[in-house]
């Protein structure tokens, strides 16, 4: 089994008291159904699919001209060499990682969605936003999926639980070609078993059959199409399953942090990855809120 990311144990850390308080706050998403909220946007007015294909073409990562796809990414695997479809230990393919080095047009897409749709709908005031979007490309039955399904919440990787997760499908999402997502109440019930020790939680999602069954019962695939925005409370347990369908999944996720919530946060959170990224404005998040 490939190496999976390091997970946090908050027990005994300086973050523990504030973290545990945040963990049991009421959901901040207005009109959310047990931690989830779906918004709609005009996918013809706001689209980055053509820009993504142009980027991959310019980087010589496609076997032929992307015009054959007619602007649909579900068949992207037909244009990608097998070695670029393999997943690494963080569930990232070579194609997805190449999109981290994006361009101004792609970044403008997210800022436009924030200003036009997300900020007005959430009523949480100005939002700092993740400046490098996280692209996910799960090819059909690709090699390299790291062990069993890695159920988690982002704060297990060092994020602040005051964020809001935004999941943007660029293909239709259903079944294993989607995100597995649990409701807030059920997620908190499982999280409370571990009292902040998420290194143990991560271990148990791979080897504890009881927890695995509980996560499988809790987390169900969300059905979404291009033009949907899924927003969810960061305490909702979720996972990216191994894509066992015949079509490619392409999605993007970003995190936003309400300015008002950041200003009352006593501690700064730092990622568990190699770069030890501080989750603060001007580094992980935008310098200024929108």
N, C-alpha and C positions, 0 to 999 in steps of 0.2 A: 504494500500500500504506500502511495506517495505521501510525502510530508504535507500535512494540513496546517493552516495558520495557527499561531499561538493564541490561546484564549486567556482572559483575565481572571484572576482571583482577587476580588476586592477585600476579602477578609484581612483585617489588620492594616489596610492601606489608609492613607490620609483621605482618600475619596469615599470611604465606606459610609460614613454617616450621611453625607449629602446624597450619595448615590441611592442608598436605601430609601431615603425620603422621596427622591424623584421617582423611584420605582413604583411607589404606591400612590402617586398623585392621580387625580382624575384625568381622563383623556382630554387633551387640549384641542383636538380637531372638532370643529363645529359640525353638527349633523352627522357625525361618524356613526356607522352601525357597528358597535362593538370594536372600535379601533380602525375601521376601514372607511374610505370615502372614495367614490369614483366621480371624476369630473370629465366633461367632454370638451374637445377643442376642434377647430376646423383643420383637419389634416391636409387639406389642399392648400390652405393659406400658410400653414406652418408645417414644413416638411424638411427633413434632412436625408431622406433615403437616397436621392440623386447625389448629394454631396458625399455620402458614405461610399457609394459605388465609385465615384470619381477618385476619392482618396485611395481606395484599394487598387484601382487601375493604375494610378500614378506610381504606386509603390510596387508594381509588378507582382501583386499577390493574386491576380485572377488569371485563369487559363485562357479566357477569351473575353471579348468585349461584353460589358455588362448590359448592353442594350437588349440582349436576348431575354433578360428577366422582366422586361416591361415594367420596371419600377417596383417589382415585388421581390422581397428578400427571402421568401419561403423556400426558393430553389437555389439559394446561394451556394449550397454545397456542390452543385453541379459545376461551378466555376472555380472551385478551390481544390488545390492539390491535397491529398490525404495527410501529408505531414503538417499542414497548416490547420487541420481540423482537430488535432489531438488536444485534449485538455491537460493543464498542469495541475499541481496540488491545490491551487486556489480557484479551480474551475474556470480558468481562462485559456482560450485558444490563441494561437499566433495571430489570427485575424482580429480578435477582440483587443489584444494588447497593442496592435498597430494603431488602433483608433484612439488610443490615449493621446497620441501626438496628433491633435486634430487641427482644424483651421478656424478662422474667424467666423465663417458662415455657420459652422456647426455650433459654435459657442453662442452666436447671436440667436439661434433657434431657442436655446434654453432661456436666455434672458427675456426674449419676447414672450415665451409662454409664462414665465414668472410674472411679468408686468401685466399681461393681458388677461390671464386666466387664474393663476394660482394665488397670487397675493390678494386680488379682490375677493376671491371665493373663501379664503381661509379666515379672514378677519383676525389675524394674529399680529397685525402691524408689519413694519418693515422686516424683511428676511435676508439674512446672509445666505449665500448659496455656494455649494460645492463647485469650485472653478474648473475641476477636471472631471467631467462626467465619466461614470463607470459603464462601459459597454459590455454586454454579455452576448456571446454568439455560441449557441449550443447546436452543433451539427447533429444530424441523425445518427444515433448509435455510435458516437465518436469514441475513440480509445482514450483512456487516461482518466476517466472519472475517479476522483480520489476516495476510494473506500465506499462506505455506505453513505446515505444521504446526510449531509451536514446541517442539521437543524440548528438554528442560532438566532440571536438578535445582534445588531451591529455593536451594541455597547459591550458585548462579550469580546470584541476586537479593539476596545479602547474608546469607542465613540461615546459622546455624552447622550444620556437618555432624553435630553431636551430637544433633540433634533426631530424632524419629520421626514420620513422616507417617501420618495416619489419614484414610482415605477412606470416607465413609458414604453409600451410595446410598439415595435416597428414591424412586427408581423402579428398575425392572429395568434392568440395564446389560449391553449386548452390542454388538458391532460398533462403528460410529462413535458409538453412543449410550453410550459408556463411556470409561474411561481407557485410554490406551495406555501400557504399562508394560514396561520391560526388566528382565532379571535383573541381579543385582549384579555377577557376574563379567564379563558382556558390557559392562555400563555402564562399569566401571572400565577396561576395555580401550580404550573410545572416549575416556574422559575423560583418560587418560594421554597421549594424543596432543597435548593442548593445554597441559599443564604449568601449569594455573591460569589460562590466558588464555581466559576464557569469553565475553568480548566477541567473540573470533574464532570460538569454537564457535557462538554464536548467529548470527553472520553466515553461517557455513557451512551451518547448518541451512536457510537460505533459498536459498543460491546454489551450494553445493558438491554436485554430483550424487552424488559418491562417498560423502560423509558422509550425505546424505539416504537413499541406498540402505541404508547400514549401520544407520541409525536405524530405518528401516522394517522391516528384517529382525529387529532386536532387540526392538522395542517392539510388543507384541501387545495387543489389547483384553482386559480382564479381564471375565469373566462373573460378575455378582453380582446378588443380589436384595435386596429390603428385608429387613432382619434380619441382613445380613452386615456385618462391619467388616473392611476391608482395611487392614492395617498394613504399611508398607514402609520399608526402609532409605532414608534421604534421598539416598544416592548412586545409587539406581536412576534411570536416565533415564526420563522420562515425558512425556506430552503430552495435552492435551485436543483431540481431533480435531473437525473440522467435522461436525456431526450431519447426516448424509445420510439418516436414516431418516424415518419418518412419525410418530414419537412424540417427546415431550419428554424430555430428560434433566434430572433434578434431583438434585444431590448436594451434600454438604457435606464440606469437609476442614478439619481442624485439625492443629496440630502440638503435640507434647509434648516437654518437655526434662527428662530425668532430673535430679533435684537433685544426685545424686552427680557426674554428668558436668559440670554447670554449675560446681560448686564447684572442680573441677580445671582449668577452662578459663581460660587466661591472658588471652585477648583477648575483647573484646566485639564482636559483629557488628552491623552497621547496614544496614538495607535501602537499596536503590538507588532507591526511588521518591521521589515528591515530598516525602513527609513525613519521609524519612530515619529511619525507625522503628528505635530500638535494640531488639534481640531479647534483652531481659533481663526478669527478674521485676519486676512492678509497672508495666510499660509494655506490652510486647507480650504477655508471659506473665502468668499470675496472680501476685499478690503472694505467696501461700502455695502450696506444693505440696499435692496430694491423695494 
